[in-house]
Amino acid sequence: MAMFMPTSRVRTSYAALIMSCVCVPLVSGVIPEGAAAFENAKSVKVEKLLTLIRVAELESEYDALTQKYVSDYEQQIRKSIVSTYPDLKGEKKQQIETLLEVFLKDMRKSIGQVETLHDHLKQAYSSNFREDELDRLIAHYSSPLGEKDAGMKKSAAIEYNKMWTAQFMNQYKARVEKFFQVIALVVRGKGKQGA
């Protein structure tokens, strides 16, 4: 009995057929309906998982803590300026206020450039877990043990945020020192209106 053995020309034709069916839709931006439905189902599961692990609550806590630390930091800088230059008045005081606002705006901008936790985790779960694994994670976080795990992770993440914020503020310390050098120049009448 003779078996059909594809020749190199037949193999090339098969490869061309596969390439046109798989690669052309991907390159042309046309995603097969099944793939789109699969990605949508997976996206729904990722969103459900993020809800179960309390990402929205965590982001809210992060934002509140970050705003508190930034506000506290701003107050410390303002108090330091007042105690260092208690007789500051008029145009020099206005120049210092302008410099401070530019500095604080830059600090807030630096903090705001970080991707949201939700978006970061959504991408991480989408690219690292198959749909069946997401199903198992959803089942876990829907259980009492999973709920306890999610609560513990939230507490640990809040602690981590506090440590991260302290580290960020320490890193900003050098910039604050430079800022105060500029203030000293402005007070002595040698500085420009830009830090």
C-alpha positions, 0 to 999 in steps of 0.5 A, spaced: 500 500 500 503 506 497 502 512 502 501 519 500 508 523 501 507 530 500 512 533 496 516 539 497 511 543 492 505 540 496 508 542 503 510 549 500 503 550 498 500 547 505 505 552 508 502 558 504 495 556 505 496 556 513 500 563 512 494 566 508 489 563 513 493 565 519 498 571 518 494 575 513 488 576 518 493 578 523 497 583 519 491 586 516 488 587 522 482 583 521 482 578 527 477 572 526 471 572 530 473 566 535 479 570 537 476 576 538 470 572 542 476 569 546 479 575 548 473 578 550 471 572 555 478 572 557 478 580 559 471 579 562 474 574 567 480 578 568 476 584 570 472 579 575 478 577 578 481 584 579 474 585 583 475 579 587 482 581 589 480 588 591 484 592 586 479 598 586 479 598 594 487 598 593 488 603 588 483 608 592 487 607 598 494 608 594 491 614 592 489 617 599 496 615 602 500 618 596 496 625 597 496 625 604 504 624 603 505 629 598 500 634 602 505 632 608 511 633 604 509 640 601 507 642 608 514 640 611 517 644 605 513 650 606 514 650 614 522 650 612 522 656 608 518 660 613 523 658 618 529 659 614 527 665 611 522 669 616 523 676 614 521 674 606 517 679 603 514 682 597 517 680 590 522 675 593 517 672 597 513 671 590 519 669 587 519 663 592 512 662 592 513 661 584 519 656 585 515 652 590 509 651 585 513 649 580 517 644 584 511 641 587 507 641 580 513 637 578 513 632 584 506 631 583 507 630 575 512 625 577 508 621 581 502 621 576 506 618 571 506 611 573 501 606 570 495 605 574 495 598 579 488 596 575 491 597 568 498 593 570 495 587 573 490 587 568 495 586 563 499 581 567 493 577 568 492 577 561 498 575 558 501 570 564 494 566 565 490 562 560 483 562 561 482 555 565 487 558 570 483 564 571 477 560 572 481 557 578 483 563 580 476 566 580 474 560 584 479 561 589 478 568 590 471 567 591 472 562 597 473 564 604 480 562 604 481 566 597 477 572 601 482 572 606 488 572 602 485 578 598 484 581 604 492 580 607 494 582 600 491 588 600 494 590 607 501 588 605 500 592 599 498 598 603 504 597 607 508 596 601 505 603 598 507 606 605 515 604 604 515 606 597 512 613 598 517 614 604 523 611 599 520 616 593 520 622 598 527 620 600 529 620 593 526 627 592 530 629 598 536 631 593 531 635 589 529 639 595 536 640 597 537 643 590 531 647 591 533 650 597 539 652 594 536 656 588 531 659 594 538 662 597 540 665 591 533 668 590 533 671 597 540 674 596 538 677 589 542 672 585 537 667 582 533 667 576 525 665 576 526 658 574 529 652 578 
